[in-house]
Amino acid sequence: MRIPEKFHVFETDNWFVNHRINSALPGYLMVSPKIFTNELSKLSDTALAELGPLLAKLQNVLEHLLGAQRVYIGRYGHTEGHMIHFHVIPICAWVEALFWHDDRYRLLESFAQGPGETATDGAELTLFVWREFCERTIPPPVDGPTVEQTINVLREGMRVA
């Protein structure tokens, strides 16, 4: 899949970083290898050695430039025809506040059998982000810069980090 240039954020010799095309959440990033594979074991040692520092750098930039309280990183690409890729999702205080104020997501509490370790977890907030910021025709309001503004901030932040 060709990513329009306006979504490009950063690249290394082996990895490409872009803002998720269909996400209204500023800073929701995708990290993909420059070769087509859906297995980590098929990547070169050099590509694998770049991956950890790249993800750490993205986390640092999202925390410091966007004020993300948490950054969730997940590996995907198991569907036929899709290459391995990583979702990098910033969770700012305003995103979590939207989650807690949406009564529909209180249903998730009924799935646990006993008290959880925390009030919510990464899976619940990831589901919230996907449903509300990626799949909704009209996403919730954003508290901060737009996606376009955020891409520009992240480009600069990754360049100097």
C-alpha beads as a LAMMPS data file, in Angstrom:
LAMMPS data file: protein, C-alpha beads

161 atoms
160 bonds

1 atom types
1 bond types

-500.0 500.0 xlo xhi
-500.0 500.0 ylo yhi
-500.0 500.0 zlo zhi

Masses

1 110.0

Atoms # bond

1 1 1 0.000 0.000 0.000
2 1 1 1.419 3.347 -0.998
3 1 1 1.229 5.941 1.773
4 1 1 0.529 9.519 0.620
5 1 1 3.488 11.782 1.358
6 1 1 1.451 14.055 3.624
7 1 1 1.368 11.189 6.154
8 1 1 5.137 10.469 6.058
9 1 1 6.861 11.154 9.370
10 1 1 10.299 9.497 9.401
11 1 1 12.373 6.696 7.939
12 1 1 15.540 4.761 8.621
13 1 1 17.493 2.515 6.283
14 1 1 15.070 -0.349 7.000
15 1 1 11.885 1.174 8.431
16 1 1 9.230 3.643 7.392
17 1 1 7.085 5.643 9.865
18 1 1 3.828 7.272 8.879
19 1 1 0.774 8.681 10.584
20 1 1 -2.102 6.224 10.372
21 1 1 -4.090 7.380 7.354
22 1 1 -7.560 6.755 8.744
23 1 1 -6.907 7.986 12.279
24 1 1 -8.218 11.263 13.659
25 1 1 -6.021 10.743 16.753
26 1 1 -3.001 12.999 16.320
27 1 1 0.210 11.019 16.664
28 1 1 -1.169 7.551 15.884
29 1 1 1.793 6.115 13.983
30 1 1 2.510 3.038 11.872
31 1 1 5.981 1.503 11.539
32 1 1 6.613 -0.810 8.572
33 1 1 9.696 -2.485 7.169
34 1 1 10.931 -1.489 3.743
35 1 1 10.828 -5.120 2.614
36 1 1 7.646 -7.147 2.339
37 1 1 7.425 -9.816 5.020
38 1 1 5.033 -10.718 7.778
39 1 1 7.622 -12.422 9.978
40 1 1 10.187 -10.795 12.231
41 1 1 12.466 -13.782 11.629
42 1 1 12.676 -12.865 7.941
43 1 1 14.092 -9.401 8.650
44 1 1 17.823 -8.733 8.483
45 1 1 19.860 -8.406 11.652
46 1 1 20.385 -4.756 10.735
47 1 1 16.628 -4.130 10.440
48 1 1 16.008 -5.859 13.744
49 1 1 18.783 -3.846 15.410
50 1 1 17.165 -0.612 14.160
51 1 1 13.693 -1.517 15.385
52 1 1 14.185 -1.233 19.157
53 1 1 15.896 2.166 19.081
54 1 1 13.338 3.449 16.551
55 1 1 10.388 2.431 18.736
56 1 1 12.094 3.944 21.794
57 1 1 12.689 7.194 19.904
58 1 1 9.043 7.322 18.787
59 1 1 7.854 6.746 22.346
60 1 1 10.124 9.490 23.650
61 1 1 8.988 11.991 21.009
62 1 1 5.290 11.215 21.551
63 1 1 5.674 11.615 25.303
64 1 1 7.687 14.825 25.167
65 1 1 6.101 16.602 22.201
66 1 1 2.483 15.444 22.525
67 1 1 2.343 14.877 26.271
68 1 1 1.357 11.217 25.913
69 1 1 1.067 9.588 29.337
70 1 1 1.445 6.172 27.758
71 1 1 2.461 4.904 24.344
72 1 1 1.096 1.540 23.251
73 1 1 3.086 -0.407 20.675
74 1 1 1.558 -3.454 19.013
75 1 1 2.708 -5.788 16.256
76 1 1 0.269 -6.594 13.444
77 1 1 0.383 -7.833 9.867
78 1 1 -0.891 -11.367 10.228
79 1 1 -3.562 -10.996 7.528
80 1 1 -2.760 -12.431 4.111
81 1 1 -1.302 -9.768 1.838
82 1 1 -0.235 -7.439 4.658
83 1 1 3.325 -7.022 5.830
84 1 1 4.385 -6.956 9.437
85 1 1 3.874 -3.532 10.970
86 1 1 3.611 -1.866 14.338
87 1 1 0.943 0.484 15.642
88 1 1 2.297 3.210 17.942
89 1 1 -0.590 4.808 19.834
90 1 1 -0.192 7.840 22.092
91 1 1 -2.593 7.974 25.023
92 1 1 -2.857 11.506 26.360
93 1 1 -4.890 12.462 29.441
94 1 1 -7.671 13.885 27.252
95 1 1 -8.018 10.560 25.377
96 1 1 -8.371 8.619 28.606
97 1 1 -10.861 11.208 29.905
98 1 1 -13.000 10.693 26.783
99 1 1 -12.870 6.940 27.423
100 1 1 -14.052 7.330 31.016
101 1 1 -16.859 9.726 30.041
102 1 1 -18.273 7.374 27.381
103 1 1 -20.762 5.131 29.173
104 1 1 -20.735 2.565 26.372
105 1 1 -17.215 1.492 27.391
106 1 1 -18.254 0.812 31.009
107 1 1 -19.589 -2.488 29.653
108 1 1 -15.976 -3.653 29.402
109 1 1 -15.863 -3.817 33.214
110 1 1 -18.402 -6.665 33.117
111 1 1 -15.958 -8.960 31.296
112 1 1 -13.508 -9.191 34.212
113 1 1 -13.900 -11.822 36.883
114 1 1 -12.602 -9.964 39.878
115 1 1 -10.780 -6.679 40.287
116 1 1 -8.294 -5.704 37.609
117 1 1 -4.768 -4.600 38.341
118 1 1 -5.598 -1.088 37.118
119 1 1 -8.756 0.894 36.386
120 1 1 -8.333 0.211 32.659
121 1 1 -5.715 -1.376 30.475
122 1 1 -4.025 -1.014 27.109
123 1 1 -6.445 -3.340 25.357
124 1 1 -9.480 -1.291 26.420
125 1 1 -7.931 2.021 25.473
126 1 1 -6.673 0.622 22.170
127 1 1 -10.197 -0.595 21.388
128 1 1 -11.529 2.860 22.278
129 1 1 -9.007 4.592 19.996
130 1 1 -9.729 2.223 17.110
131 1 1 -13.500 2.518 17.370
132 1 1 -13.702 6.237 18.101
133 1 1 -10.757 7.785 16.208
134 1 1 -10.302 5.360 13.294
135 1 1 -13.708 3.867 12.511
136 1 1 -16.201 6.593 13.415
137 1 1 -17.429 8.882 10.655
138 1 1 -17.389 11.762 13.136
139 1 1 -14.661 11.173 15.730
140 1 1 -14.566 12.838 19.149
141 1 1 -13.078 16.313 19.404
142 1 1 -9.301 16.526 19.679
143 1 1 -7.769 18.496 22.540
144 1 1 -4.645 19.868 20.895
145 1 1 -3.054 20.154 17.476
146 1 1 -4.616 18.649 14.361
147 1 1 -3.254 15.521 12.675
148 1 1 -1.528 17.686 10.048
149 1 1 0.061 19.942 12.667
150 1 1 1.126 16.904 14.690
151 1 1 2.779 15.271 11.682
152 1 1 4.877 18.416 11.187
153 1 1 5.828 18.502 14.881
154 1 1 6.770 14.813 14.816
155 1 1 8.824 15.172 11.635
156 1 1 10.896 17.869 13.294
157 1 1 11.071 16.012 16.591
158 1 1 12.305 12.817 14.969
159 1 1 14.835 14.736 12.899
160 1 1 16.478 16.317 15.937
161 1 1 15.958 13.512 18.474

Bonds

1 1 1 2
2 1 2 3
3 1 3 4
4 1 4 5
5 1 5 6
6 1 6 7
7 1 7 8
8 1 8 9
9 1 9 10
10 1 10 11
11 1 11 12
12 1 12 13
13 1 13 14
14 1 14 15
15 1 15 16
16 1 16 17
17 1 17 18
18 1 18 19
19 1 19 20
20 1 20 21
21 1 21 22
22 1 22 23
23 1 23 24
24 1 24 25
25 1 25 26
26 1 26 27
27 1 27 28
28 1 28 29
29 1 29 30
30 1 30 31
31 1 31 32
32 1 32 33
33 1 33 34
34 1 34 35
35 1 35 36
36 1 36 37
37 1 37 38
38 1 38 39
39 1 39 40
40 1 40 41
41 1 41 42
42 1 42 43
43 1 43 44
44 1 44 45
45 1 45 46
46 1 46 47
47 1 47 48
48 1 48 49
49 1 49 50
50 1 50 51
51 1 51 52
52 1 52 53
53 1 53 54
54 1 54 55
55 1 55 56
56 1 56 57
57 1 57 58
58 1 58 59
59 1 59 60
60 1 60 61
61 1 61 62
62 1 62 63
63 1 63 64
64 1 64 65
65 1 65 66
66 1 66 67
67 1 67 68
68 1 68 69
69 1 69 70
70 1 70 71
71 1 71 72
72 1 72 73
73 1 73 74
74 1 74 75
75 1 75 76
76 1 76 77
77 1 77 78
78 1 78 79
79 1 79 80
80 1 80 81
81 1 81 82
82 1 82 83
83 1 83 84
84 1 84 85
85 1 85 86
86 1 86 87
87 1 87 88
88 1 88 89
89 1 89 90
90 1 90 91
91 1 91 92
92 1 92 93
93 1 93 94
94 1 94 95
95 1 95 96
96 1 96 97
97 1 97 98
98 1 98 99
99 1 99 100
100 1 100 101
101 1 101 102
102 1 102 103
103 1 103 104
104 1 104 105
105 1 105 106
106 1 106 107
107 1 107 108
108 1 108 109
109 1 109 110
110 1 110 111
111 1 111 112
112 1 112 113
113 1 113 114
114 1 114 115
115 1 115 116
116 1 116 117
117 1 117 118
118 1 118 119
119 1 119 120
120 1 120 121
121 1 121 122
122 1 122 123
123 1 123 124
124 1 124 125
125 1 125 126
126 1 126 127
127 1 127 128
128 1 128 129
129 1 129 130
130 1 130 131
131 1 131 132
132 1 132 133
133 1 133 134
134 1 134 135
135 1 135 136
136 1 136 137
137 1 137 138
138 1 138 139
139 1 139 140
140 1 140 141
141 1 141 142
142 1 142 143
143 1 143 144
144 1 144 145
145 1 145 146
146 1 146 147
147 1 147 148
148 1 148 149
149 1 149 150
150 1 150 151
151 1 151 152
152 1 152 153
153 1 153 154
154 1 154 155
155 1 155 156
156 1 156 157
157 1 157 158
158 1 158 159
159 1 159 160
160 1 160 161
